Amino acid sequence: MKRLKKIVSIVLAVAIVFSGAALDATKVQASSARWKKACKAYNTWLAKNVSKFNGNGDATIKNYENYKKTSGFLLIDLDKNNVPELVVSHPVSCRSTDFYVYTYKSGKVVQVKDTNGKKGKSAAIWISTQANGNHVAYRCTRNHLHISSGGGWWEDEKIYIVKKGKLYLYARGQYDTMMDTESYIVNGKKSTANKYQQFYNKCGMEEYLLMNTKSNRRKYLK
């Protein structure tokens, strides 16, 4: 009898393991299907909104295209629900860029609210740098959006996720050696330089913003 109970318990344990594996496989398949649908929708949206702005390196030339016109894009699962968000860049001038975030919801591409709960043109993450500065956007290995700008004596690194349906400034590191100022945020709260650095060190760069071209859309949106 003891032996029979042991065999039964082993069979049940194996059944539970395989049942769990089956559920996991179903989740993976479902998320993969949603991922592909999102990518297909993003591809169509981006193809209709290609920016033609060319400032020729002149910061005084402004872009008057609709804010949806996009020069670059990046896929990031910012809310970790197995469906990627679409991060896009809208050139304002050769030294300024507006970044927007979209998501796939109910079969449509919809804009994610900014940190203040707003949508539309004013919901941009605006980055501007001087002649000696530059700015980049990239996805880290932890699925965060990093938007970094700097110019020799100063640097500003903003790190975003999506929380409760809107953008959330999860972390930020700023310093200005000329003004002798610095400030840090981790998990939305004021932090120390050490804690920020510990957090930042875990965010290895994975992929930079991609140009909104047909070849890149075909390669990455699948």
Secondary structure, 3 states (H helix, E strand, C coil): CHHHHHHHHHHHHHHHHHHHHHHHHHHHHHHHHHHHHHHHHHHHHHHHCECCCCCCCCCCCCCCCCCCCECEEEEECCCCCCCCEEEEEEECCCCEEEEEEEEEECCEEEECECCCCCCCHHHCEEEECCCCCEEEEEEECCCCEEEEEECCCEEEEEEEEEECCEEEEEEEEEEECCCCEEEEEECCEECCHHHHHHHHHCCCEEEECEECCHHHHHHHCC
